[in-house]
Amino acid sequence: CAPTARSVAAADAPARRIRSISLGDNISTGMTAVIPTRAPGRTNTFSVWRPVGRGDTDGRVSLDQLRYFVAVAEEENVTRAARRLHVSQPPLSRRIRELEGELGAALFTRTPRGVSLLPAGRALLAHARTILHEVDRTLAVVGAVADGGS
């Protein structure tokens, strides 16, 4: 039986915010603290925090994760980034959390009004833009060669 929000509330000090849950929701054992919050119009809401470390997934960062990250960073809002990318918000948020897990660092600070880049996110943004630009340029060059150009 997985621990509930009540059983984890007295856990160690918070590390990084991951997502919100409702009272009684099951949470994974990797989460270390549940902090009650009072959001207008929402009852029994908690912010769940856990340390994010390397090895949460298979050790690879995908181009989609980088595209999603850049869109969220530029829009400073997950919902607007989801609209821009023509994806729904929950999978976009999940991919960003996976990227943070891969890198072992929180990239954004999340607020009710949106997100803002943390130092690790600012460092990644410039490199992610460069990587995506080079991939696009490479695909264009290969396409031109395949079409008979040079």
C-alpha positions in Angstrom: 0.0 0.0 0.0 1.5 3.3 -1.0 1.7 6.1 1.6 -0.9 8.8 1.5 -0.5 12.5 1.9 -1.3 12.3 5.6 1.3 9.7 6.3 4.1 11.6 4.5 3.3 15.1 5.9 5.9 14.8 8.6 8.7 13.7 6.3 12.1 15.4 5.8 12.4 19.0 4.7 11.2 19.8 1.2 13.6 19.7 -1.7 11.8 20.6 -5.0 8.2 21.0 -5.9 6.9 18.3 -8.3 3.1 18.5 -8.5 -0.1 19.0 -6.4 -2.3 16.3 -5.0 -5.5 16.1 -3.0 -5.9 14.7 0.5 -5.9 10.9 0.4 -4.2 10.6 -3.0 -1.5 7.9 -3.1 2.0 9.2 -3.8 5.1 7.4 -4.7 7.6 6.4 -2.1 10.3 8.7 -3.7 8.5 11.8 -2.5 9.8 13.1 0.8 7.3 15.8 1.9 3.8 17.1 1.5 3.2 20.7 2.4 -0.4 21.9 2.8 -1.4 24.9 0.7 -4.5 27.0 0.6 -5.4 27.8 -3.0 -8.6 29.8 -3.6 -11.5 27.5 -4.5 -9.5 24.4 -3.8 -9.7 22.4 -0.6 -7.2 19.9 0.8 -4.5 20.7 -1.7 -0.9 19.9 -1.0 2.4 20.7 -2.8 4.5 17.6 -3.1 8.2 17.9 -2.9 10.9 15.4 -3.5 14.6 15.3 -4.3 15.2 15.0 -8.0 18.2 12.9 -8.9 20.0 11.3 -11.8 18.8 7.9 -12.9 15.1 8.6 -12.7 14.8 7.4 -16.3 17.2 5.8 -18.9 19.8 8.6 -19.0 18.8 10.1 -22.3 17.4 13.5 -23.1 15.2 13.6 -26.2 14.9 16.4 -28.8 11.2 16.5 -27.9 12.1 17.2 -24.2 14.4 20.0 -25.3 11.7 21.5 -27.6 9.2 21.3 -24.8 11.6 22.9 -22.4 12.4 25.8 -24.8 8.7 26.4 -25.4 7.9 26.5 -21.7 10.9 28.7 -21.0 9.9 31.2 -23.7 6.2 31.2 -22.9 6.8 31.3 -19.1 3.6 29.3 -18.8 2.9 25.6 -19.3 -0.6 26.1 -20.7 0.5 28.6 -23.4 3.5 26.4 -24.3 1.1 23.4 -24.6 -1.1 25.4 -27.0 2.0 26.5 -29.0 3.2 22.9 -29.3 -0.3 21.5 -30.0 -0.1 19.1 -27.1 -2.2 18.9 -23.9 -0.8 20.3 -20.7 -0.4 17.2 -18.5 1.9 15.3 -20.9 4.0 18.5 -21.4 4.3 18.9 -17.6 5.2 15.2 -17.3 8.0 15.6 -20.0 9.4 18.6 -18.2 9.5 16.7 -14.9 11.2 13.8 -16.7 13.8 16.2 -18.1 14.4 17.6 -14.6 14.9 14.0 -13.4 17.3 13.2 -16.2 19.4 16.2 -15.4 19.2 16.0 -11.7 18.2 19.6 -11.3 15.0 21.7 -11.1 14.8 23.9 -14.2 11.8 26.0 -13.2 10.2 27.5 -10.2 6.4 27.0 -10.5 3.9 29.5 -9.4 0.1 29.8 -9.9 0.8 32.4 -12.6 3.4 30.4 -14.6 7.0 29.4 -14.4 10.3 31.1 -14.2 13.8 29.7 -15.0 16.1 28.7 -12.2 19.9 28.9 -12.7 20.1 25.4 -14.1 17.2 26.2 -16.5 18.9 29.4 -17.7 22.1 27.4 -18.4 20.2 24.7 -20.3 18.2 27.2 -22.4 21.1 28.6 -24.4 22.4 25.1 -25.1 19.0 23.7 -25.9 18.4 26.4 -28.5 21.8 25.8 -30.0 21.2 22.0 -30.2 17.7 22.5 -31.8 19.1 25.0 -34.3 21.9 22.6 -35.3 19.5 19.7 -35.7 17.2 21.8 -37.9 20.2 23.0 -39.9 21.5 19.4 -40.3 18.1 18.2 -41.5 18.0 21.0 -44.0 21.5 20.2 -45.3 20.7 16.5 -45.6 17.4 17.3 -47.3 19.1 19.6 -49.8 21.7 16.9 -50.6 19.1 14.3 -51.0 17.2 16.5 -53.5 20.4 16.8 -55.6 21.8 20.0 -54.2 25.1 20.6 -52.5 
